[in-house]
Amino acid sequence: MYVSASEATKGLETLRYPVVLKADGLCGGKGVLVANSFIDAADFADRVLAKKEFGDGGGRLLIEEALQGKELSFIVISDGQDFLPLVPTRDHKRALDGDLGPNTGGMGAYSCDGIIPPSGETEIRERIVQPTLTALARESCAYRGFLYFGLMLTSSGPKVLEFNCRLGDPETQAIVARMDFDLAEVLSVVADGKLKTQRLKWRPGASVCVVMASGGYPGSYVTGQEIQGLEKAAAIPATAVFHAGTKRDGSLYYTSSGRVLGVTAVGETLDAARRRAYDAVRCIRFTDCHYRSDIALAACLVANVGED
């Protein structure tokens, strides 16, 4: 943990790369860098600690081991005694296709049957989730609500990258699209401490969420751009358009933030959900609109479902 750029730079000179650098505060999901070289790492340390690029969120800098594997978002809901997992999801943090560019709050996510094998979910529940909730209870914190486990699935098993005491974005859009139960009813049961009586039913198949962002995000960007085509996109079956950074003026909508919309679709297969989501994305227009064209693409190819 470092609080000055000069001390961080000295420490970075002694490390083997890659390493992960994290601003130890709230940075909207953007205060992280996987550095492949000392030059990249030292530059990020300067941006965080000297230039204060992330404001109060960058008061301290963490340097961590870079884990190799696939990331997974594993979110559970707990009433303080029992817990139930939501369907696992995988999001895409980098701004550009091919997992290139800077980290963002998330440019898209997907969920599908078989994203992890049953044995993998059992291991996560038994080795990570339950011990975490047990430790919280031991500290007189009977956790009640959503708990987010950001994981890396490595060759030696799942490893924890981060915890969040909330749902994830854009993972939530992919999760909600597959819900086949009354969320308000489940939340009421959680509040009453009776989650043990519930079973969460999920729609089979898959869901895909594509984030449409303002050009320049996660850096500087312009807001106030008129958004067109929302009604046409929402008319596509099994599709929903979630508003993230929009402002309504009468019957018109305008961009108001970096991540603007989460265009989400479901399908019997991941490929079908992906195609439907991008059909909806292509209906929507605003000046300098930016989105990744490869959300869930790699998973589709692995599943041998094909791409045109």
SVG drawing of the C-alpha trace seen along z (x, -y; Angstrom):
<svg xmlns="http://www.w3.org/2000/svg" viewBox="-44 -19 58 50">
<polyline fill="none" stroke="black" stroke-width="0.4" points="0.0,0.0 1.5,-3.4 0.4,-7.0 3.2,-8.7 4.1,-8.3 7.9,-8.3 7.6,-5.5 5.3,-3.5 7.8,-3.9 10.7,-2.6 8.6,0.4 7.6,1.1 11.2,1.3 11.6,4.5 8.7,6.4 8.1,9.0 5.5,8.2 2.6,8.2 1.1,6.7 -2.2,5.2 -2.5,1.7 -5.6,0.4 -6.6,-2.9 -7.9,-2.1 -11.2,-4.0 -14.4,-4.5 -13.4,-5.2 -16.4,-4.1 -14.7,-0.9 -11.9,-2.7 -9.1,-2.9 -7.5,0.4 -4.6,1.2 -3.0,4.5 0.5,3.3 2.7,5.3 5.8,3.2 7.5,0.9 6.9,-2.1 3.1,-1.5 3.0,-0.9 5.0,-4.0 2.8,-6.2 -0.4,-4.9 1.1,-5.5 1.8,-9.0 -1.7,-9.5 -3.3,-8.2 -1.0,-9.6 0.6,-12.7 -1.9,-14.0 -4.9,-12.9 -6.7,-11.7 -9.2,-9.8 -9.7,-12.4 -10.3,-11.1 -10.6,-7.6 -6.9,-7.6 -5.5,-8.5 -3.7,-5.1 -2.4,-2.6 -2.5,1.1 -0.2,3.4 -1.2,7.0 -0.4,10.2 -1.8,10.6 -3.9,13.7 -4.3,15.6 -7.6,17.1 -11.2,16.1 -13.1,13.6 -16.5,14.4 -19.1,12.4 -20.7,14.5 -23.5,12.7 -25.5,14.1 -28.4,12.8 -28.3,13.5 -30.7,13.0 -27.9,13.1 -28.2,16.9 -28.8,18.5 -27.9,17.5 -28.9,18.2 -26.7,17.6 -27.9,15.7 -27.0,17.0 -23.2,16.4 -22.2,13.7 -19.1,12.5 -18.6,8.9 -16.2,7.1 -14.2,4.4 -11.9,3.0 -13.2,0.2 -12.3,1.7 -12.8,4.9 -10.4,7.7 -10.2,6.7 -8.0,3.7 -8.0,0.1 -8.5,-1.2 -10.6,0.4 -14.2,-0.8 -17.1,-0.2 -18.2,2.5 -18.9,2.5 -21.2,5.5 -22.0,8.8 -23.5,12.2 -25.0,15.1 -25.7,18.6 -26.3,22.2 -23.0,23.9 -20.9,20.7 -19.2,22.8 -19.7,26.5 -21.7,27.6 -18.5,28.7 -17.1,25.2 -20.2,23.5 -20.1,26.0 -16.4,25.1 -17.2,21.3 -20.1,21.8 -18.2,23.9 -14.7,22.4 -15.5,18.7 -19.2,17.7 -20.0,19.7 -16.7,18.9 -17.2,15.2 -20.7,15.1 -19.6,17.2 -16.8,14.8 -19.1,11.8 -21.5,13.4 -18.6,14.0 -17.9,10.3 -21.5,9.6 -22.4,8.6 -25.2,11.0 -25.0,9.8 -28.4,9.2 -28.7,8.2 -26.7,8.8 -23.0,9.7 -20.8,9.6 -17.8,11.9 -15.5,10.8 -13.5,14.0 -10.7,15.2 -11.0,18.8 -7.4,19.9 -5.7,23.3 -5.5,23.8 -9.2,22.9 -11.3,19.7 -9.5,16.7 -11.2,13.6 -10.5,10.3 -13.0,8.1 -16.1,7.9 -19.0,5.5 -22.0,5.0 -24.3,4.6 -25.3,6.0 -23.0,5.4 -23.4,3.2 -23.8,4.4 -24.1,7.9 -27.5,7.0 -29.1,6.4 -28.1,9.9 -29.3,11.4 -32.6,9.7 -33.3,10.7 -33.2,14.4 -35.3,14.0 -38.4,16.2 -39.5,15.1 -40.9,12.1 -37.8,10.2 -39.9,8.0 -41.3,11.0 -37.8,12.5 -36.4,9.2 -39.3,9.1 -38.5,12.6 -34.8,11.6 -35.9,8.6 -37.8,11.1 -34.9,13.5 -36.8,16.4 -34.7,16.9 -34.6,20.7 -38.2,21.0 -37.3,19.7 -36.1,21.2 -35.0,19.0 -36.3,20.1 -34.3,19.0 -35.2,18.9 -33.0,21.5 -30.8,20.3 -28.8,17.1 -28.8,13.3 -26.5,10.6 -26.1,7.0 -24.3,4.5 -23.4,1.1 -23.7,-1.9 -21.4,-4.6 -20.5,-8.2 -17.5,-8.6 -14.3,-9.0 -15.5,-7.0 -13.9,-6.2 -12.0,-9.4 -13.6,-12.8 -16.8,-12.8 -19.6,-15.1 -23.1,-14.8 -26.5,-16.2 -26.6,-14.2 -30.1,-13.3 -30.8,-9.6 -32.9,-8.2 -34.3,-4.8 -35.2,-3.7 -38.8,-2.7 -37.6,-0.7 -35.0,1.2 -37.5,1.9 -40.0,3.4 -37.6,6.3 -38.9,9.4 -37.2,10.6 -35.2,7.3 -35.0,4.5 -33.2,1.2 -32.0,0.2 -31.3,-3.5 -28.0,-4.2 -27.0,-7.8 -29.9,-9.5 -32.0,-12.6 -35.6,-13.0 -36.9,-16.3 -40.6,-15.9 -40.7,-13.0 -37.0,-13.2 -34.0,-11.5 -30.4,-12.8 -27.1,-11.4 -26.1,-12.5 -23.1,-10.3 -20.4,-8.0 -22.3,-4.7 -25.7,-5.6 -27.7,-2.4 -27.6,1.3 -29.2,3.0 -30.2,6.5 -31.7,9.6 -32.4,13.2 -32.4,16.3 -32.4,20.1 -28.6,20.0 -25.9,17.4 -25.5,16.8 -29.3,16.1 -29.2,13.7 -26.1,11.9 -27.5,11.5 -30.8,10.1 -29.0,7.6 -26.9,6.3 -30.0,6.0 -31.4,3.7 -28.1,1.8 -28.1,1.0 -31.5,-0.6 -30.2,-3.2 -28.2,-6.3 -26.6,-9.3 -23.5,-11.4 -20.2,-9.8 -21.9,-6.6 -19.4,-3.9 -19.9,-0.2 -17.9,3.0 -18.9,5.3 -17.5,8.5 -19.6,8.9 -19.9,12.7 -18.3,13.4 -15.5,15.5 -17.9,17.6 -20.1,18.2 -17.0,19.4 -16.0,21.7 -19.5,23.2 -19.2,23.8 -22.4,22.0 -20.8,20.0 -20.6,16.4 -21.2,15.0"/>
</svg>
